[in-house]
């Protein structure tokens, strides 16, 4: 991924022309207003360019709008808490981002400028992330502390001398609109606080879950190695006893809860992380019967990711994308689906920009590391817990926000 991004930036490949709603008007007029704070056409166009350069998947327009709305909410939250960051912190964040492409900050900014991205756009992009990190630490730091027992458990279960796998049940609640989000948050919190048995969780799954696993009481069809789980979920699972339920986990357009049914050591060496190679094939129609039937047809006629090239022959190239990423960098909702798959298997549960996003896992490659020390494990668990708290808080801010489209 780094090599691809660096190649795009260095060679200055021309971006696909991006439509600008402001071509006939003022580029600095508002296109979205978030809690009385405007987002301009210029900002939206710039964010589209960044996302295109970074090879973001899915609907770029929708992603750009949502990301800018979230950034406004992050900065507003920091202002309410009186949190400010020094220019040096933003500079460090910019340098850290540039290093991912093996460039220094100056070279990276020059490459962005050559592709039409203003320096202030990138600075604002980084600044929102840095200030949000401080917001989450300030609000949730005391609640994210990890005990020695939790570290011992994590070390034991992720040791290369013997891996571990978990049998889980899931509940996926829809959160596609502010109204759905508010309803699902109430249901999720009720399940989390009041579920004390496997049968109780299964009953809730049958009643509320939007996932196909509701028919089996939410139970996932196979045990899942810890190394294949999204990091935030892995951190929660490691702190649960059998029958325990995770805190509600926000993913795009949904809220997820998991119940640990069984956790067992496999005796098989297991990686601390994995690299996931996967394909996304967009099918018009979202979760309609027609789109789902097309996904089933594609799944039945393909065995490997390479077969998808033939399926997409003669169609728009943007419908089929491939990504190779560390599991920690895969979007959480996609990571959840990929964790259920073996290579060559498909999922048809997600929507991107009104399209059904059919996923196929191409390969899952283990990444072995040296035995981690206790302090590093503590920091990893803290960061995973903070990330889960932060996602939930951002979802609350969005549900409470007044968002206008003038």
GISULUR-V305882 format. One record per residue. PSI is psi in degrees with one decimal (* if undefined). D_CENTER is the distance of its C-alpha to the mean C-alpha in Angstrom with 1 decimal. Layout:
psi = (PSI PSI)
d_center = (D_CENTER D_CENTER)
//
This chain:
psi = (-43.0 -44.8 -41.0 -48.6 -43.4 -40.1 -43.3 -45.0 -46.0 -43.0 -10.7 38.5 136.7 134.8 151.4 130.0 131.2 133.4 138.7 119.2 -18.5 10.2 -32.0 9.1 -157.1 118.4 -13.7 13.8 154.6 138.2 -25.6 143.7 122.6 109.7 47.8 8.1 121.5 148.9 123.9 164.3 -38.4 -45.1 -40.6 -43.8 -41.1 -41.4 -36.3 -42.8 -43.1 -47.9 -37.4 -41.4 -37.0 7.9 41.3 143.8 166.0 -159.6 108.5 -41.4 -48.4 -42.9 -42.4 -45.6 -48.2 -40.2 -41.4 -38.7 -46.6 -39.8 -39.8 -43.2 -37.5 -46.7 -39.6 -42.6 -39.8 -41.8 -41.2 -32.3 -0.9 25.9 125.5 154.8 146.2 151.7 -31.8 -33.3 -40.1 -41.1 -40.4 -40.5 -39.4 -41.8 -40.5 -41.2 -43.4 -35.2 -25.0 -21.3 14.2 37.2 158.7 170.0 -43.9 -44.6 -40.3 -44.9 -38.3 -39.6 -39.2 -44.5 -37.6 -20.5 18.0 14.5 121.4 146.2 -39.7 -30.6 -46.8 -38.6 -44.8 -39.3 -47.5 -41.7 -40.3 -38.4 -40.2 -45.2 -33.2 -36.8 -40.3 -36.5 -48.2 -42.2 -39.5 -45.1 -38.2 -1.7 -49.7 -28.7 -9.7 9.9 146.2 135.6 162.6 -35.3 -38.0 -35.9 -44.0 -43.2 -43.2 -42.4 -41.0 -39.5 -17.9 11.5 142.2 -16.9 -12.3 116.3 -176.0 153.8 153.7 139.4 125.5 157.5 150.4 153.0 123.1 117.8 134.1 143.1 53.3 -19.0 162.4 -35.7 -45.4 -41.3 -46.0 -44.0 -45.1 -35.5 -42.4 -44.2 -44.5 -44.0 -37.1 -43.3 -45.2 -42.6 -26.2 -7.0 121.7 4.4 161.5 -40.9 -36.3 -41.3 -41.6 -40.1 -40.6 -38.1 -44.4 -31.7 -39.4 -27.5 140.1 -2.9 155.2 -20.3 -5.4 -28.7 -21.8 26.3 25.0 -7.0 127.7 148.0 -18.8 154.6 146.1 119.0 141.3 -36.0 -17.4 -6.1 148.8 140.3 -42.0 -38.4 -40.0 -43.0 -37.9 -44.7 -37.7 -20.2 2.8 149.5 158.3 133.5 -13.4 154.7 137.0 160.3 155.9 132.8 120.3 128.3 163.4 122.9 16.1 165.6 132.8 143.5 146.7 142.3 131.8 118.4 -40.8 141.2 121.4 148.8 140.8 -19.4 4.5 133.3 134.4 140.5 155.7 -19.1 166.6 153.3 130.6 127.9 123.5 157.7 145.4 121.6 116.5 128.9 119.5 144.1 -6.7 -138.3 33.2 161.7 -37.0 -46.0 -41.6 -35.5 -38.9 -39.9 -40.8 -38.4 -43.8 -44.0 -38.9 -23.0 8.7 144.9 -27.1 167.5 -32.6 -29.4 -23.2 -24.6 -41.7 -37.8 -38.0 2.1 128.8 -0.3 175.7 129.2 -27.8 -15.1 -24.6 120.2 153.5 139.6 143.1 110.6 151.0 146.8 -32.7 -17.1 -3.2 133.7 140.6 -40.5 -35.8 -42.6 -37.9 -42.0 -43.1 -32.0 -21.0 -7.0 151.2 158.8 133.0 -12.2 159.8 161.3 142.9 63.6 -9.4 157.5 138.7 114.1 39.0 -3.3 146.2 124.4 97.3 124.4 142.9 128.5 120.8 -46.6 150.0 109.2 119.9 145.5 107.9 139.8 168.8 157.8 120.4 149.0 167.5 -39.4 -37.8 -40.0 -41.7 -47.3 -39.0 -45.2 -39.5 -46.9 -38.5 -40.9 -42.0 -39.5 -40.7 -43.7 -43.3 -41.6 -41.7 -40.6 -41.6 -38.6 -38.5 -44.8 -40.5 -39.1 -32.6 -10.7 152.9 108.4 119.7 148.0 86.6 *)
d_center = (16.4 18.4 21.6 20.4 19.3 22.5 24.6 23.4 24.1 27.4 28.9 28.0 27.2 27.6 24.7 25.0 26.8 24.6 26.2 27.1 28.1 30.2 32.4 35.3 34.7 33.7 30.4 30.2 30.6 27.7 25.4 23.4 24.6 22.5 24.8 27.6 25.7 25.7 23.2 25.5 25.7 25.8 22.6 20.8 22.5 21.7 17.9 18.2 20.1 17.6 14.7 17.3 18.5 15.1 14.8 11.8 11.5 12.4 14.6 15.1 17.3 15.0 12.0 14.8 16.2 13.2 12.2 15.9 16.3 13.7 15.5 18.8 17.8 16.8 20.1 22.0 20.9 22.1 25.3 26.1 25.8 27.9 25.5 26.2 25.4 27.9 27.9 27.8 24.4 23.0 25.0 23.6 20.0 21.1 22.9 20.0 17.9 21.0 21.7 18.6 20.7 23.9 25.3 26.8 25.8 28.9 28.4 24.7 25.8 28.6 26.5 24.2 27.5 28.9 26.1 26.6 24.1 26.0 25.8 25.2 22.2 20.5 22.0 20.6 17.1 17.5 19.5 17.0 14.6 17.7 19.2 16.1 16.1 19.8 19.3 17.1 19.6 22.4 21.4 20.0 21.4 24.4 22.3 20.1 23.1 23.3 26.7 28.6 28.5 24.7 24.9 27.7 25.7 22.7 25.2 27.1 24.3 22.6 25.9 26.7 30.0 28.4 24.9 23.7 22.0 21.2 22.2 19.9 20.1 17.4 17.6 15.1 16.3 15.9 14.9 15.4 18.1 19.1 21.7 19.6 17.2 20.4 21.8 18.9 18.5 22.2 22.1 19.2 21.1 24.3 23.0 21.7 25.0 27.4 26.4 28.7 29.2 27.7 29.7 28.5 24.8 25.9 27.8 25.0 22.8 25.7 26.1 22.7 20.0 18.8 17.9 20.8 21.1 22.8 26.0 25.9 25.1 21.4 22.4 20.2 22.7 22.4 22.0 18.8 19.4 17.6 16.7 14.7 12.5 9.0 10.6 10.1 11.6 14.2 15.3 16.0 17.8 19.9 21.4 22.3 25.7 26.1 25.9 23.5 20.6 17.3 16.6 14.7 10.9 9.2 6.6 7.3 11.1 11.6 12.3 12.6 15.4 16.7 20.3 21.6 24.5 25.6 24.7 26.9 27.7 28.1 30.4 28.5 27.2 23.5 21.2 19.2 16.3 15.8 15.1 13.7 15.4 14.5 15.8 14.6 17.8 17.9 20.6 22.1 22.5 19.3 20.0 23.7 26.2 27.0 23.5 23.0 26.4 25.6 22.5 24.9 27.5 25.2 24.1 27.8 28.9 26.5 26.4 24.3 21.8 24.9 26.4 23.8 25.6 28.6 26.9 25.7 29.1 30.6 27.5 25.3 23.5 20.4 19.9 19.2 16.8 16.2 13.7 14.5 12.1 12.1 10.1 8.8 7.4 5.9 2.6 3.1 5.7 6.9 7.3 9.1 11.3 12.1 13.2 15.8 17.2 19.9 20.4 21.8 20.5 18.5 16.3 16.9 14.9 12.4 13.5 12.9 15.6 18.1 17.8 17.1 14.4 16.2 14.5 16.9 16.4 18.8 19.0 17.7 19.5 20.1 20.2 23.0 23.7 26.6 26.9 24.8 27.0 26.7 25.7 22.7 21.6 22.2 20.1 17.1 17.4 17.9 14.9 12.7 14.7 14.5 10.7 11.0 14.0 12.5 9.8 12.7 15.1 13.3 13.2 16.9 17.7 16.5 18.5 21.5 21.4 24.0 22.5 25.2 25.4 29.0)
//
